[in-house]
Amino acid sequence: MDVLHYPADPRPARWHQPVLALGNFDGMHRGHAKIVERVNRGAIERGGTAVAMTFDPHPPRVVRPDKAPPLLMTLPQKLEALARAGIHGTTIVEFTPELSRWDPATFVTRVLIDWLRVSEVWVGANFLFGRDRSGNFSILRVLGARHGFRAEKIDPVRYKEFVVSSTRVRRLVGEGRVDEAAALLGHHYVIDGTVVEGARRGRAIGVPTANLCTENELVPPNGVYATLVTVQGVVHPSVTNVGVRPTFGEASSAAVIETHLIGFAGELYGSRLRLAFVQRLRDERRFDGVEALRAQIASDCARARALFDRISL
């Protein structure tokens, strides 16, 4: 997949009649997937190029940094997800204070017309753009008619009684309701990171763990989770503790992410992992000693194995 940056990179000549998915795409949830699916179909119908446009940094980081939410995805994760969904090229608009002051017409003219030369643009029903979020779909459609491109929107996607949105997914993940978040995302919530040296206490009690240092901003709250670890393309069932290890009287209040890969005996230090949160098993708590902790971990692993058997891992 081609990746371009605005305004630094020129539009490739091979991009023919770009059909554009326009949005932030944080999390790549079911609503985003529907937009991308429609863009891919439109590109085939036109014989054009399926393109996504997103923004970096996330616009709230610039216009209201004190209220900017933690992101569900890193930029590399987002690009990977868009490529996996079939997008041919992604454009990343550098969101600056100057750009935040452009009115909707200026954004459309400079970015969509002069730079990208779009033929069709698809957005979510609640997409807003331009200074003070003054541009909506109706304005985009009027500007499209003026400049010769088609503008369309995807109606809100619902899962059961909920409208699917990145905001709702963030809330669910932040509450530890990772299974409900997965239902809205259409996939498990994942974080990526590198295995770093720990205190080796897990190894000492017969339950080795991988300590993960992650680039992701949003980590589920302290607790124990049934998880899946992908390392070198292989998926392993696992149990993950997010917390401060109260049984060992840790002085630090910063949460540590420790994952035990069930049935795995290899060395992981320095490895890149993808950790998928499947279900919260319990709260983190202090145990009276190592034996009680070891028994609880065995029980957690048994619960996780039973869960994975049910979902046909």
Helices and strands as residue ranges (DSSP letters): E 2-6, E 19-22, H 30-46, E 50-56, H 59-63, G 65-67, H 75-84, E 89-94, H 97-100, H 104-107, I 108-115, E 120-124, G 131-133, H 137-147, E 150-154, E 158-159, E 162-163, H 166-174, H 178-185, E 189-196, H 201-204, E 210-214, E 223-231, E 234-243, G 246-248, E 256-261, E 272-282, H 290-310
